[in-house]
Amino acid sequence: MTKADLVKRVADDTGYIRKDVALMIDAFLQAVKDTLAEGHHIEIRGFGTFKLKTRKARMGRNPKTNVKVPVEARTVPTFKFSREIKDLVKDIELSE
């Protein structure tokens, strides 16, 4: 599903026009980005949690040359789905 598909689905479900729904979804996504950029996490009960995690410094490897290279510690965004979502999709079989 793309963002355009999501906008269409929400517009169809709510009766709002697509342009307004697109603005709301863009505002939501921007709020998530801004909050993470400020170093905070976002918990949406029944859906999941956006958090920041710090990855430790380590020795990596250049796959082309096999030369070891240092990888610095860094902060990365993560998302953890709620138990409710995990239970909802646990028995779904994906076609490959």
C-alpha positions in Angstrom: 0.0 0.0 0.0 1.3 3.4 -0.9 0.6 6.7 0.7 -1.8 7.5 -2.1 -3.6 4.2 -1.5 -3.8 5.1 2.2 -5.2 8.5 1.5 -7.9 7.0 -0.8 -8.9 4.4 1.7 -9.2 6.9 4.6 -11.1 9.3 2.4 -13.5 6.6 1.4 -14.0 5.4 5.0 -14.4 8.9 6.5 -16.2 10.9 3.7 -13.5 13.6 3.8 -12.0 14.7 0.5 -8.7 13.2 -0.5 -6.9 16.6 -0.4 -7.9 17.1 3.3 -6.9 13.5 4.2 -3.6 13.9 2.4 -2.9 17.1 4.5 -3.8 15.2 7.7 -1.6 12.2 6.9 1.3 14.6 5.9 0.8 16.5 9.2 0.9 13.2 11.2 4.0 12.0 9.5 5.7 15.3 10.0 4.8 15.3 13.7 6.3 11.8 14.0 9.5 13.0 12.4 9.7 16.2 14.5 9.1 14.3 17.7 11.8 11.8 16.9 14.2 14.6 15.9 13.7 16.1 19.3 14.7 12.8 20.9 11.3 11.7 22.2 9.3 8.6 21.5 5.7 8.2 20.4 3.4 5.6 21.7 0.1 4.9 19.8 -1.8 2.5 22.0 -3.1 -0.5 20.1 -0.7 0.2 17.2 2.9 0.6 18.2 5.8 2.7 19.4 8.3 4.8 17.5 11.6 5.1 19.5 15.2 6.0 19.0 17.9 3.5 19.9 21.7 3.9 20.0 23.7 1.3 18.1 27.1 0.6 19.7 30.3 1.3 17.8 31.7 -1.9 16.2 34.1 -3.2 13.6 32.4 -3.7 10.2 33.6 -5.2 6.9 33.6 -3.8 3.4 31.9 -6.7 1.5 33.8 -5.9 -1.7 37.3 -5.8 -0.3 36.8 -7.7 2.9 38.7 -4.9 4.8 37.6 -4.3 8.3 36.4 -0.7 8.9 35.2 1.0 12.2 31.5 1.8 12.4 30.8 4.6 14.8 28.0 4.6 17.4 24.8 6.1 16.0 21.2 6.7 16.8 18.6 5.0 14.7 14.8 5.2 14.6 12.9 2.0 15.4 9.2 0.9 15.4 7.8 -1.8 17.6 4.3 -3.1 16.8 1.8 -3.5 19.6 0.8 -7.0 20.8 -2.6 -6.4 19.3 -1.2 -5.9 15.8 1.2 -8.9 16.2 -1.7 -11.1 17.2 -3.8 -9.9 14.3 -1.3 -10.9 11.7 0.5 -13.9 13.3 -1.4 -16.6 11.3 -1.3 -14.9 7.9 0.6 -16.8 5.2 2.5 -14.7 2.7 2.8 -15.8 -0.9 6.4 -15.5 -2.1 
